[in-house]
Amino acid sequence: MTNPPPAISIRDLVKRYAPGKGTEPKLALNGVSFDVPQGGIFGLLGPNGAGKSTLINILAGLVSKTSGSVTIWGHDIDADQRNAKASIGIVPQEIVFDPFFTPFEVLENQAGLYGVARALRRSEELLRAVHLADKRDAYARSLSGGMKRRLLIAKAMVHSPPVLVLDEPTAGVDVELRRQLWELVTELNAQGVTVVLTTHYLEEAEELCERIAIINHGRLIANEPTRELVGMMREKIVVLTLDREVGGLPQHPAILKTARHGERVLEITYDRDRMSAGQVLALVQQQGYAIEDVSTREADLEDVFVSLTSKTKEIA
């Protein structure tokens, strides 16, 4: 059984911004290549200024690339711009719509911009899907922040695109709203929509995304299934509460780092391929300490992210 073609295919993508007055040219993307598989939730991560927003704006048709190729649902963004744009919905970071339109009018106007015939418009259906049917005729300015975020998702879906890009959709929102938004995104994905997600909340990406690409200084530095990406980290952490104040720290070639937390708590980071937790405990006990409490922690996506991005040098 052959795999379906990618939802998005990016090859050797370069974006160089022209110099402004008194500034140097900026290379925002430097030969980025990756595919977004159909049907999943794909994470696009990177620090501020890494190039994520530039890449998304190229997908949206808001920024022109310098070189390289991009296809969306098989449509080249240059040669087949109309179908490429029709295949993607973008949910921006900023909440942008006319505050004097109602949610129903917002969706109807957006559908009109995409040339969706009145008989084929899904405004009522989308309002129900994002749980805003009861706000159909309220002014958009009267909606709460969470409602506005949900309306943005509905707005991006008026033309039924197979690909949905969410750019930092939960930035600055509370925990409950984040949960509601992810339930909505998961429902859309279950209906067959391919989702591309950028987020600063790494625990969200680890939980939701099947595959993650990381961009730093305009370069792609990782593109792996999430579990494999987390598995790249060989570090494990054990936290010990000892029976007395910590004196000398344990030494071993497989111990990567030790840190005191208060008088009696010792945090030891070790290479799990070269040492076991039991060996760490035995080493501490050999120094004459009794262990009153112990907990361990595996490396998570945040550890991987910090490790990879700290190793990447800035491009010229």
Secondary structure as UniProt FT lines:
FT   STRAND          8..17
FT   TURN            21..22
FT   STRAND          26..36
FT   TURN            38..39
FT   STRAND          41..45
FT   TURN            48..49
FT   HELIX           52..60
FT   STRAND          67..72
FT   TURN            73..74
FT   STRAND          75..76
FT   TURN            77..80
FT   HELIX           81..86
FT   STRAND          88..91
FT   TURN            99..100
FT   HELIX           103..113
FT   TURN            114..115
FT   HELIX           118..120
FT   HELIX           123..129
FT   TURN            130..131
FT   HELIX           133..135
FT   TURN            136..137
FT   HELIX           140..142
FT   HELIX           145..156
FT   TURN            157..159
FT   STRAND          163..167
FT   TURN            169..172
FT   HELIX           175..190
FT   TURN            191..192
FT   STRAND          194..198
FT   HELIX           202..208
FT   STRAND          211..216
FT   TURN            217..218
FT   STRAND          219..225
FT   HELIX           226..231
FT   STRAND          235..242
FT   TURN            253..254
FT   STRAND          255..261
FT   TURN            262..264
FT   STRAND          265..271
FT   TURN            272..274
FT   HELIX           277..286
FT   TURN            287..288
FT   STRAND          291..298
FT   HELIX           301..311
//
